[in-house]
């Protein structure tokens, strides 16, 4: 089963930045990527999941997502969303008179998700940016640049998932996610990964909750479900084979696990993608 990845472009060729409200009708999208711009998505309302490459993030507003060009992502929303989307082409950064914007974007691009503590200022800046960007003649103006810089700086301050922080908890959380992303065969055991990271399951769970408002089991399930979906969509492997690859002792256990997180069986999910 071979599915090609769609490439979407939300900007006309002559535009280099766009700020607009998140479309309320969006619920479920197919995997796709953007090959010409960096995308910032802010959600003040909504629920469900957002998958970026191999990571599946639970949406707990207020939340920010960063999607780099060439990354594959898709939405599984189960509640009406509210927020903004900021699209930035490389050319905007190149022609910008404020070179610090490039530095701020680089720092933020190192992560994919931030939980926010304060949103009033961020919402106000986004509202102003959306209004200013309606004027295509002003999209590279000092006003737009100034507002964008203020937004990026505020996100770095308000983000609570340790962007750029050099602290043990940040290292442990990111090491956990990195370990999961590098696994050839995921194991459905927080204790196993805690041992691999030289910590206790209790400490790993506490760190994940402080970093992403998720338990360690929730983080692990994101990877397992994401990998299961990838195998169901892009390979012809049987349900039993996928169960084995994901370290489930019995395919019936895998089916129950998958249904618990997606509300559908692996077979139903695969049929829906055809």
N, C-alpha and C positions, 0 to 999 in steps of 0.2 A: 504494500500500500504506500504509494509515493505521493505526497502532497507538496506542492511548491508553496513557498512562503510569499504572500502578497507584499508588495512594496507600495506604501501609501505616501502621498505628498499633499499636505494640507495647505501649502502656500503656493501662490502663483509665482511664476519665474522672476517677477520684478520685485517681490516682497522679500525682506530679509528678517523680519520679526513680526510676530502676531500674538496678540493677547485677546482671548475670548472666553466667554462663559463655557463651562463644561456642558455638553449636550445632555439634557435631562432624559432624552429617549434612549440613551445608550444603556444596554444591559449586558448582552453577551456578544463578544466579537471573536472572529477567527484570528489565529496567530498571524501577525504581520510585523513589518519593520519600517523604519524611516531611514533612508540612506543619505539624507542631505541636511539634517538638522538635529539639534538637541531639544528635548521636550521636558518641560516642568509641569506637573499636574498637581493642583491643589484641590483637595476635597474637604469641604466643611460638613458635608452630609453624605450618606451613602452606606452601603454594606456589601459584603461579598468578598471577592478575591481579585487581585491583580497579579498576573504572572509576567515576570521579566526574565527572559532566558530560562534558566533552570530554577529560578526562585519563584515561589508562590507566596504572596503577601496577603495576610488578612487585612481587610480595610477597616480600620478603627479611627474614624475622624476625630479631630482634625489631623490630616495626614498629607504629606507631600511625596510625590514620586518623581524620580529623575530617570529619563530614558535616553541613553546615548544613541547616536546614529549606529545603524546596523544591528542593534539589539532587537530581539524578537519579543513581542509582548502581546497580551490579550486580556480582556476584561471578562469577569463573571460576576456581575452586579445583581444583588437581590433586593435592592432598595433604590428609590429615586436619588440620583446623585445631585450634588450642588457644589460648585467650585469654579475654578478657572484653569485654562490651559495656556501655557506660554511656550511659543515655538521660536527658536533662535537659530538662524542659519550661520554658518561659519563666516560668511561675508560680513555680517553685522559686527562680529568681534573684530574682524580685520580692519574695518573702516571706522570703528569706534575711536573717539579721541581720548577716552578714558581707558587706559591699559589695565587698570585694576579689575575691570569687569572680567577680563580673560582669566586672571588669577582666581577670582571668586568662583567662576564657572568650573575651573579645574578642580578646586577643592570640593565643590558640591558633586562633581561628576564621579568622585571616588565612591559614593554611596548610591543606593537606589531608592531608599525610603527614609523618611524622617517623621517622627511623631512630634507634634507641636504643642508647646505649653501656652502660648499666647497668640491669638489670631486676629485681634482687632486691627492692629497696625498692618499686618500682612494683607488682610482683606481690603483695607483702605488703599494701600499701594496698588494692589491688583485692579481695583476699580478705576483708579486714575490711569493706570497703564492701558487698560482696555479702552478707555475714552480717548486717550491720546493716540493710540495706534490706529484708530479709525481713519485718521488723516494720513494717507499714504505719503504725503509730502513731508510729514514730520516724523517718520518712523526712525530716522537716524538723528533726530534732534537732540540737543543737550537735555531737554526735558525727559524724553524717553530714556536716554542713557542714565540720567540721574535717578529716575524712579527705579529702573532695573537694578542699578547698583545698590540702592537702598533695600530693595527686595532681597537680593542675594545676600547682602551683609546681615540682614535681619534673620534670614533662614539659618545662617551659620550660628547666630547667637541663640535662636529659639529652639533649634533642633535638639532633640534629646536622645539621639542614637549615637552620640560620641563621634561626630564627624571630625576627623583629624585629631581626636584626643589621644594622647599618649599615656593612657592609664591602663592598669592591669585588667579591669573589667571590659574595657573596649577591646583589648587584644583577645581576651577569652571569647567574647561574643563573636567577633569577626573570625577567629580561628575555628570556632564551631561551625559557622556557615561555610568557611573555606574547606574544612575537612569534609563536610557533607557534599559540597560541589565537586570534590575530587574523587569521591568514592565510585569505584566501578560497580560495586554491589552494596546498596544501602542496607543497613540493618535496623530493624524497628526496635531499637533499644537505646534509651537515653543513657542508661548505666554504661553500656559499651563505649559510647562516645565520651562520657565523662572520664572514664578510665584512660582513654586515648589522649585526653587533654590534661591528664594529671590533676583532676579535681573531683569533687563529689557530685552526684546527681542533684543534690539539694542546692549546692552553690551554683551549678550551671543553670538550674531552673531560675534561681533568684536573679542571676545576671541577665538572662534572656527577658525576664519580666521588666527589669529596669531599663533595658536597652530598647525593647520593641513592644512592650506590653503584651508579650506572648510567653507561654510556658515553653520549656525546652521541647516538650512533646509536640507542641503546636509547630515549632520551627522545623522539627524533624518531619512532621506530617506534610508540611509544605513541599519538601523535597521529594518525599515518597510519592505523593499524589501527582506532582509535576512530572516526575520521571515515568510514572505509570501512564499518564496521558500521552507523553511523548512516544512511548513504546506502542501504545494503542493506535495512535494516529499515523506514525511514520514507519512502522514495521508490520510484518505479517505474523509476528509471533502469537502463539495461542495464549489464552488466559492462563493456562497452567504454566507455560514457559515464563510468562511475565511474573507470575507469582513466585516462581523459583528465583528469578533474577533479583527480585526485591526481598528475598530472604523470608518469604512466608512459607511455613511448613506445609500448609494445606491451601489449595486454591480457594476453597470456600471461605477461609479466614480473610484472604485477600479481597474477595468479592464483598464481604461484609464491611471491611475496612474502607474500601473505595466508595461504597454506597453511603457510608456514614458521613463522609466529607463532601460528596458530590450529589447525593440524592438520586443516584442512578447506578445501575450495575456497569461493570466494565464493558459488557457486550452492548448494552444500550448506548453507552457513550460512544463506542466505536461506530455503531450504525449511524448515529447522529452526525458524525463527522464525514461520512461518505458523500 
